[in-house]
Amino acid sequence: MCWQPFGRARFCPMPKLQSFSAFTQLMVETRGNPTKPAVDAFLAAGYGEQQVLGIVLAIACKTFSNYVNHLAGTPTDPAFAPYSMDWHIARRACPGGLQHAPVQQAPEEGIK
């Protein structure tokens, strides 16, 4: 398996999947602005333009989902808490134990 939680990249022994993983991470890190050699290397690994657009779509969907969940104050499912960036940041800041902080709610009259 090549997938690791954010910030914990590892080498994948399958070159084609390693290329996919590395290109996806590069797309996120460069905010969708990879170099031409990076795109060429991805295409040379056996992927096509459709897969490049698929990666863009997946990143867009995940970003949209994150934004909506942040605005809505959706709590992280406990099963996914160890993969949460907030969890990792809080764990480093408070190694003795973590309590889930309450989410501030918008005023009753709503956001204007």
N, C-alpha and C positions, 0 to 999 in steps of 0.2 A: 504494500500500500504506500502511495506517495503523498497522500494528503496529510497535512499536519495543521494544527490550529495556527492562526495568524501569529507571525513572529517566530515560528518554530520550523522554518523550512528545513527540509532534509533532502538528501540526494535520493533520487529514484533510480533503481537499477534498470528500468525499462526506458531506453533513450527517447522514444516517441512521447511517452507520458511525462518524462522529465522536461522535454521541450514545451509541452502544453502547460505544465505547472510553472515553469520559469517565465514563459511568455505572459501568462495570466498575472503572475506577481508583478512583472514589469509594467503591464498595463495599469495596474492599480497604483504602483509607485510613481509612475510618470503621468498619472491622471489622463490616460488615453493618448499619450504622445510618445510611443516607442520610436526608436531610431529605425531607419530603413534597413540597416544590417540585421536588426533584431527581427523585423517582420520577415525579411528574406530567409533568415535561419529557421523561423517557425514554418514557413512555407516549404523549405527544403527538407524539413523533418517529416513531410508527408501530409501536412494539413493544407487546407485551401482557404480562400477568402471567406467562404461561408463559416468556417470555424472561427476566423478572426471576428466576424460579426456576432457569432454566438457568444464569444467571450465578452464582447462589448454589451450584449443584451443581458447576460448573466450579472455582470457588474452593475449595470443600470437597475436591474430588478432588485438586487441586494441593497443597493444604495437607497432606492425608493422605500423599500421595506424598513430599513433602519431609520430613515427620517420619519416615516409615519409612526413607527413604534416609539421613537423618542418624543414626538409631539403628543402622542396619546398616553405616554407614561406607562406603556406596557411592561410589566415586570418580566424579567428573564426567567424562563422555565428552569426550575432547579436542575434538571438533567443537563442543561446546556450551560449552566453557570461557570464551570471550569474553563469554558471556551470564550467567555465574555471578556472584552478588553477591560471593562470596569472592574471585573473580578480580579484580574491580574494586577491592575494598578493598585487596587485597594489591598490586595494580599501583600504586595511589596511595602505599602505604607503601614500596614497593621498586621505583622506576621503572627501576633498572638491569637488572632481570631477575627472573624468577620461577622457583622450583622448587616442585613440588607437595609440600606437607608431608605426611608420613605420618599416617595416621589412627590414633588410639589405639584399641586393641582392648580389649574387656571381658576380665576375667580368665577363665581357662579354665573355672572352675566356673560361669561365667555370672552374669547379673544376678539378684540375689535381692531 
